[in-house]
Every structure is written in C-alpha cells, then in structure tokens.
Amino acid sequence: MPLINVKVIEGVFTETQKVEMVRTLTDAMVRIEGENMRPVTWVLVEDVKSGAWGIGGNPLTTADVKALAAGVPVG
C-alpha cells in the first residue's frame, strides 16, 4: 500500500488544487503499479505553517512562495 506524503506551505494551494494533487498523484502511482492498487493508494497533503519551512537556512512564508510563483525573486 503506497503512501504519498506531500507537504505544502499553508495558504498557497486552494482546496481544489489539493484535490487535483491527490487525483494526479494517485494516477501516477497507478500507472506504475497497476490499476488494482488504486483503492489502496494513499495520498496525504499536509499544510506546514508559514515560516516553518526553510531552504538554504532561510524560512519561507506563504507570501514568499506566492512571490516565487509570480516570478518575483525572494531573498
């Protein structure tokens, strides 16, 4: 039984986007392991508190991720 654990910074993705993550990641695993495994393929999307995630020694906030997505350099 595969478990896919996705961690995202809170407030970046909508509930609709999270549902799409679950569907798309499940489909990807099923392509690898076969359709019979769909009912037992778990996807867990976890929100991490803004500022509690860091890269290169620097914390990232929800605003930072939204800026990156918009093409604005952060740092």
N, C-alpha and C positions, 0 to 999 in steps of 0.2 A: 504494500500500500504506500504509494509515494505521497510525500507531504512537501508542498512547495510553500516556502515561507517568504513573503515579500514585505519588506519594511519600507515605509514611506514617511516623509515628514508631514505631520498633521496640517490640514488645511490646504494642501497642494492639489490633491485629486478630489474630484466630486464622487459621490456615491455611485453615479452612473459609470464613471471611469473605473472605479474599483470593481464593479460587476463585470465590466469588459475585461479587466485583468484576469479575473477568475476564469471566465469563459475561454479567453485566448490561451492562457497558460495550461488549462486543462486540455484543450485541443492539441497543444504542442506535445504534451506528455503522451496523450493517446496515440498520436502519430508515431511515437517511438515505441510504446509498449503494447499497443493494440487496443481495439475498442472495448474488449471485455474488461479492461481496467478502469474505464470511465467512472463506474459507480463507486470506486474506492480510491479515486484520485482526489486528494485534499489540497486546497489552496487556502492559505491563511494570509490575509492582508492586515498588517499591523501598522497603526499610526504611532510614530515616535514624536515625542514632544518637541516643538520648535526650539532649537538651540541645544538639544540633547544629542545631536548628530554632528560629527565633525569630520573634516577632511584636511589632511596636512597640518593637523594641530589647531585648526580653526573651526569653531562651531558654525553650523549652518542653520539659518532660520527659514521659516516659511517664506518670508519676503526675499531672502537670498535665492531660494530655488525658483520662485516666480520670476525674479530678475534674470536668472540664467536661462530659463525657458524663453524669455523675451529677447535673448541675445545680448543682455547687458552684462558686462564683466563684473564679477564680485571679488572683493578683496581689497 
